[in-house]
Amino acid sequence: MNVTLQHTVQQQLQDLLPQLATDASPDLQLQDDLGLDSLDVVELVIRLEQHFGVDLPDAEIGGWRTLGDLYATVERHVVGRAAAWWRLSLGFFQ
């Protein structure tokens, strides 16, 4: 994952879980290792969507098990949004 994106996601997550290490492994389980419950996930999703200006699909969110899963979803949608903006700015959709 893009290091900058990962750092930003970790910052948002640390607002919810101040005890989270800044170098937390992508293999950490969101529920079992970090103790995130469904309300924590909803709050995190809202923070990430607002910060990055993307919509994270419920179907993908429901598949999150690890930090790595979360990172991959955010990266896919942030990069996809940037690529769409780039194509639009170059007139590929005209």
C-alpha positions, 0 to 999 in steps of 0.5 A: 500500500501507498505509505502516505495512504497507510499513514493517513488511515492509521491516523484516523484509526488512532483517533478511535484507538489511541493505543494503536502502535504507529507501526501496526502490522497489516496482519492485525485482526480488526476485531480480535486484535484491535477490539473494533466493534461494529460502531467503531467500524461505522465511525472509521468508515465515516472518517475515511469517506469524509477525509478522502472524498470516496464512498466505501462500499458496504460489501467491501467493508463487511469483508474487512478482517485485518488492517491490510484489508482496510488499507487495500479497500481505501487504496483501491477507491482513492486511487480509482477516484484519482484516476477517474479525475485524471481521465476527466481532466484530460477529456477522456469522457467527452 
